[in-house]
Amino acid sequence: METQMKETFYKLEKTYPVSMAEQDMLYSIKPAALLNLLQDAASKNLEGTPFSNPELNAQDIGWFLVRYRIEFDKYPQGVDEIIIKTENRGMQRLGAYRDFEAYSIDNERILRATTSWLMVNLKDKSLVNIEQKFPEIKHFEKREDDLTLRKLKSFEDSDREITFHVRYEDLDMNGHVNNTVYMTWAMEAVDYEFKKTHSIKAIDIYYKHEAKYGEDIISCIKEDYENMTTEHVIKNSKTNEELCLIRVEYC
């Protein structure tokens, strides 16, 4: 099916094909691949606006994703296409908020997600006051059915640790590790047999610091398969600095 797209300044709906490379051995969409599709929809929604990555990068400014909450009605398995809807919810204080929904071609909802973002000066890493720089952007207004961004806790005693080396392929247009890669690092630590027999029900992510090319990264996991959850800490192996916290619920 030819991709159909309709958009306004704050909303976009886009149909994405799901390739074989984006599916695992059970024909489920890989979590990182799904995050890539959501990220692409967010980027597409900003094209042609002052908030697009090229426009901001020309001013040495960039968007940085901070938090994610994704809830699945049913984890996508055996789908050839997926419809993603995204809405720019506006800003509050220094943060900007964006929501997502995904549907099957049969119009069955797959997931809901909410995210928070910061705008950062790429030279000195200082935060940009979005409201002052772009006074025309709308203010965030809470709705009754909004998802809640969860607070995540770190841990010290992990059940398993895996080391990864940051490759050139892991980098995004800002020269930092793409946010989807952290999910791959986290899920690689989950027990193989458990992954084969369970589906993801919800994902919470907190991006704390950036990883860069050539660094070694440790993916730590705290397993609680009895309660169908795993907690993850991604950290720099040299400095021990925590880069990302992730919590996954299963069914």
C-alpha positions as CSV (number, residue, x, y, z in Angstrom):
1,M,0.0,0.0,0.0
2,E,1.3,3.4,-0.9
3,T,2.0,5.5,2.2
4,Q,-0.8,8.0,2.9
5,M,-0.1,11.0,5.1
6,K,-2.2,13.9,6.3
7,E,-0.8,16.5,8.7
8,T,-1.3,19.8,10.4
9,F,1.1,21.8,12.4
10,Y,0.4,19.9,15.6
11,K,-0.9,16.5,14.3
12,L,0.3,13.9,11.9
13,E,-1.0,10.4,10.8
14,K,1.3,8.2,8.7
15,T,1.2,4.6,7.6
16,Y,4.5,2.7,7.8
17,P,5.4,-0.6,6.2
18,V,7.0,-3.1,8.6
19,S,9.9,-4.9,7.0
20,M,11.2,-8.4,7.8
21,A,14.3,-6.8,9.3
22,E,12.2,-5.0,11.8
23,Q,10.6,-8.2,13.1
24,D,12.0,-10.8,15.5
25,M,11.9,-14.6,15.3
26,L,8.2,-14.5,16.5
27,Y,7.3,-11.9,13.8
28,S,6.8,-9.3,16.5
29,I,8.1,-5.8,15.8
30,K,11.4,-5.3,17.6
31,P,11.1,-2.7,20.4
32,A,13.9,-0.5,19.0
33,A,12.3,-0.7,15.5
34,L,9.0,0.4,16.9
35,L,10.7,3.4,18.7
36,N,12.3,4.3,15.4
37,L,8.9,4.5,13.8
38,L,7.6,6.7,16.5
39,Q,10.7,8.9,16.3
40,D,10.3,9.2,12.6
41,A,6.7,10.3,12.9
42,A,7.7,13.0,15.4
43,S,10.3,14.3,13.0
44,K,7.9,14.2,10.1
45,N,5.4,16.2,12.0
46,L,8.0,19.0,12.5
47,E,9.1,19.2,8.9
48,G,8.7,22.7,7.4
49,T,8.4,24.3,10.8
50,P,10.8,26.3,12.9
51,F,11.0,23.3,15.2
52,S,12.4,20.8,12.6
53,N,15.8,19.3,13.3
54,P,17.5,21.1,10.3
55,E,16.1,24.5,11.3
56,L,17.2,24.0,14.9
57,N,20.6,22.5,14.1
58,A,21.4,25.5,12.0
59,Q,21.1,27.5,15.2
60,D,23.2,24.9,17.2
61,I,20.0,23.7,19.0
62,G,18.6,20.2,19.2
63,W,15.7,18.2,20.6
64,F,16.6,15.7,23.4
65,L,14.1,13.1,24.4
66,V,13.9,12.7,28.1
67,R,11.0,10.4,29.1
68,Y,8.8,7.8,27.6
69,R,5.7,5.9,28.7
70,I,4.2,3.3,26.3
71,E,1.2,1.1,27.0
72,F,0.3,-1.7,24.6
73,D,-3.3,-2.9,24.0
74,K,-1.7,-5.8,22.2
75,Y,2.0,-6.0,21.2
76,P,2.2,-5.8,17.4
77,Q,2.9,-9.3,15.9
78,G,2.6,-10.4,12.3
79,V,1.7,-7.0,11.0
80,D,2.9,-5.7,7.6
81,E,1.9,-2.1,8.2
82,I,1.3,0.1,11.1
83,I,-0.5,3.4,11.4
84,I,1.1,6.0,13.7
85,K,-0.7,9.1,14.9
86,T,1.3,11.8,16.8
87,E,0.3,15.0,18.4
88,N,2.5,17.9,19.7
89,R,0.8,18.7,23.0
90,G,2.8,21.9,23.6
91,M,5.1,23.0,26.3
92,Q,5.1,23.5,30.0
93,R,8.0,25.1,31.8
94,L,11.2,24.0,29.9
95,G,9.6,20.8,28.6
96,A,7.7,19.9,25.5
97,Y,5.3,17.0,25.3
98,R,4.2,14.7,22.5
99,D,1.7,11.8,22.4
100,F,1.5,8.9,20.1
101,E,-1.1,6.2,19.1
102,A,-0.5,3.3,16.8
103,Y,-3.1,1.2,15.0
104,S,-3.3,-1.9,12.8
105,I,-4.5,-1.6,9.2
106,D,-7.8,-3.0,10.5
107,N,-8.0,0.1,12.8
108,E,-7.3,-1.9,16.0
109,R,-5.4,0.2,18.5
110,I,-1.9,-1.2,19.3
111,L,-0.5,1.3,21.7
112,R,-0.6,4.7,23.4
113,A,2.5,6.6,24.3
114,T,3.5,9.9,25.9
115,T,6.9,11.6,25.8
116,S,8.7,14.7,27.2
117,W,11.5,16.6,25.4
118,L,14.0,19.3,26.2
119,M,15.6,21.8,23.8
120,V,19.3,22.0,24.3
121,N,22.1,24.3,23.0
122,L,24.4,21.8,21.2
123,K,27.6,23.9,22.0
124,D,27.4,24.3,25.7
125,K,24.6,21.8,26.6
126,S,22.6,24.5,28.3
127,L,18.8,24.2,28.2
128,V,16.9,26.5,25.9
129,N,13.7,28.2,27.2
130,I,11.3,27.0,24.5
131,E,8.5,29.5,25.6
132,Q,10.9,32.5,25.3
133,K,12.4,31.4,22.0
134,F,9.1,30.3,20.4
135,P,6.3,32.3,22.1
136,E,3.9,31.1,19.5
137,I,4.0,27.5,20.6
138,K,0.9,26.4,22.5
139,H,0.9,25.7,26.2
140,F,0.4,22.1,27.4
141,E,-3.1,21.4,28.8
142,K,-3.7,18.2,30.7
143,R,-6.5,15.9,29.7
144,E,-8.4,13.4,31.8
145,D,-7.1,10.4,29.8
146,D,-3.5,11.4,29.7
147,L,-0.8,8.8,30.3
148,T,1.5,9.5,33.3
149,L,5.3,9.6,32.9
150,R,6.6,7.3,35.6
151,K,9.6,8.0,37.9
152,L,12.2,5.3,37.6
153,K,14.6,4.1,40.3
154,S,18.2,2.9,39.9
155,F,19.7,-0.1,41.5
156,E,23.2,-1.4,42.4
157,D,22.9,-5.2,42.6
158,S,22.2,-6.4,39.0
159,D,21.3,-9.9,38.0
160,R,23.3,-9.7,34.8
161,E,25.5,-7.3,32.9
162,I,26.4,-7.1,29.2
163,T,29.0,-4.7,27.7
164,F,28.5,-3.0,24.4
165,H,30.8,-0.8,22.3
166,V,29.3,2.4,20.8
167,R,29.5,2.1,17.0
168,Y,29.3,4.7,14.3
169,E,26.0,3.1,13.3
170,D,24.5,3.8,16.7
171,L,24.8,7.6,16.3
172,D,22.1,10.1,15.4
173,M,22.4,13.4,13.5
174,N,23.6,15.1,16.7
175,G,26.6,12.7,17.0
176,H,25.1,11.0,20.1
177,V,23.7,7.5,20.5
178,N,20.2,7.3,19.0
179,N,17.6,6.9,21.8
180,T,16.3,3.6,20.3
181,V,19.7,1.9,20.8
182,Y,19.4,2.0,24.6
183,M,16.3,-0.2,24.2
184,T,18.3,-2.7,22.2
185,W,21.0,-2.8,24.9
186,A,18.4,-3.2,27.6
187,M,16.4,-6.0,26.0
188,E,19.6,-8.0,25.1
189,A,20.0,-8.7,28.8
190,V,16.5,-10.2,29.2
191,D,16.4,-14.0,29.5
192,Y,16.1,-15.6,26.0
193,E,13.4,-18.2,27.0
194,F,11.4,-15.5,28.8
195,K,11.4,-13.3,25.8
196,K,10.2,-16.1,23.5
197,T,7.1,-16.8,25.7
198,H,6.1,-13.3,26.8
199,S,5.0,-10.0,25.2
200,I,5.8,-6.5,26.3
201,K,2.8,-4.8,28.1
202,A,4.4,-1.4,29.0
203,I,7.7,0.5,28.7
204,D,9.1,3.4,30.8
205,I,12.3,5.1,29.8
206,Y,14.3,7.9,31.4
207,Y,17.2,9.3,29.3
208,K,19.7,10.9,31.7
209,H,22.9,11.5,29.8
210,E,24.3,10.9,26.3
211,A,26.6,8.1,25.1
212,K,29.2,8.9,22.5
213,Y,31.1,7.1,19.8
214,G,33.9,4.8,21.0
215,E,32.6,4.5,24.6
216,D,32.0,1.2,26.3
217,I,28.5,0.8,27.8
218,I,27.2,-1.7,30.4
219,S,23.7,-2.9,30.3
220,C,22.5,-4.0,33.8
221,I,19.3,-5.8,34.5
222,K,17.3,-6.5,37.6
223,E,14.9,-9.4,37.0
224,D,11.5,-9.9,38.6
225,Y,9.9,-12.5,36.3
226,E,7.5,-13.5,39.0
227,N,5.9,-10.1,38.8
228,M,6.5,-9.9,35.1
229,T,8.9,-6.9,35.2
230,T,12.5,-6.1,34.4
231,E,14.5,-3.0,35.4
232,H,17.5,-1.8,33.4
233,V,20.4,0.6,34.0
234,I,22.5,1.6,31.1
235,K,25.8,3.2,32.3
236,N,29.2,4.2,31.0
237,S,31.7,1.5,31.9
238,K,34.6,3.9,32.5
239,T,32.9,6.6,34.6
240,N,30.0,4.5,35.9
241,E,27.7,7.4,35.0
242,E,24.1,6.3,34.5
243,L,22.9,7.1,31.0
244,C,19.4,5.6,30.9
245,L,16.9,3.9,33.1
246,I,14.3,1.5,31.7
247,R,11.4,-0.5,33.2
248,V,9.5,-3.1,31.1
249,E,6.3,-4.8,32.1
250,Y,5.2,-8.1,30.4
251,C,2.2,-10.3,29.9
